[in-house]
Amino acid sequence: MNFYTLKKHITKLKRTARFAFLKTLGSQTLQELVGRIDKAYKKFFKKQGRPPRFKKVANYQSFTFSQCGYKIQDNIISFNGYRFKFVKTYDLAGKPKTLTIKRDNLGDYFLCLVCETEDNLKPAGGNSVGLDFGLKTFLTCSNGTQIPSPLFFSKFLPLIRACSRSLSKKKRGSHNRLKARLKLARLHRKVQNLRKDFFYKIANSLAKQYATIFIEDLNLKGMVKLWGRKINDLAFGEFVAILERKTQVVKIDRFYPSSKTCSSCGEVKEDLSLKDRIFNCPSCGFSLDRDLNASINIHRVGASTLGGEAVRPA
């Protein structure tokens, strides 16, 4: 069964009494839902995901209008005979191409618009940079720039714990427990939004400056075992995924000793411990911040894989 067969099947279902409610949706909206099913099956057959399962109508959290079926005027949206007001955070950047109405787990609704605009992005040229991730310093760039770790979850942890204690004291099934649960969920959502905003701002800034970014292939599971909640709070994996959508990201071998290798002469200092924040080379006497030294090595090794610089300095 392919996309076009599913489309014909939906048309037949609309004529039955059980699925008459499908007539209230526009044809393009139904086609988009069929596209989701088709995409899910293709991923499953390619062994890239689990098999699609039946979903109740109430469990659908979003639907999409492709190019028509809705109208937006100022802060009012109209579709299927309904009119709704929404909070207009900013003006549209161009002509709307698709509109997705999404409901989150708190019951709040969001409008997600994809607009057609002119490409104003300036090419980053052939510049490249190496990045080293850390706990206290989120990112250290091979050009010397350092971005401190925000640790949003840790900052909100006292408030989250207070809300969790308040929730545990409420009677199950009561209205007060529902209010406490929503308050806690909104707090978690705020942390997620702050983190995501932080990630996108950094990723956009790096993508505008560099055409290629070199990073270490992080062993996130191993890092979580060592440092626990702090690694989950920093969410390196989420940031890398965002960065990969913005520019070319090249990962180097995770077993390469970037922190222990001297970026000046190439000597490997085997006895370097996690407590040592300054790298002091026993061979040439070179001294540099540990994370900056690692980022320079990551950049050098990454560039060598693309036919650039030598792995070790001359």
Number of C-alpha atoms within 10 A of each C-alpha: 7 13 15 13 10 16 18 10 12 17 14 11 16 15 13 11 8 9 12 11 12 17 13 10 14 17 18 15 20 19 19 16 16 20 17 14 17 18 14 18 19 15 15 14 11 9 10 11 12 11 12 14 8 6 8 7 7 6 8 10 13 14 16 21 22 19 12 15 16 17 10 13 8 10 12 13 15 14 15 10 7 8 13 10 12 13 10 11 7 6 8 13 12 11 11 16 13 16 20 16 14 16 15 11 11 12 10 8 14 14 16 12 17 16 14 13 11 8 6 6 8 9 11 15 11 9 10 21 22 28 25 26 20 16 14 12 14 17 22 24 25 23 14 12 10 16 14 12 15 17 19 17 22 15 11 14 14 11 14 18 12 11 18 16 12 15 20 12 11 16 11 11 8 9 11 15 17 15 13 19 19 17 17 20 17 14 18 15 15 15 20 15 13 13 20 15 12 14 19 15 10 15 20 14 12 20 22 15 17 17 18 21 25 25 23 22 13 17 11 14 11 10 14 13 10 11 11 12 14 15 19 17 17 22 16 17 14 13 17 16 12 16 20 14 11 17 18 14 19 18 16 19 14 12 10 14 15 25 25 22 23 29 26 18 15 17 15 17 17 10 8 17 11 8 6 11 12 14 24 18 21 12 12 12 11 13 15 16 15 22 25 25 25 28 28 27 29 31 28 23 24 28 22 14 14 9 8 11 14 13 17 16 12 7
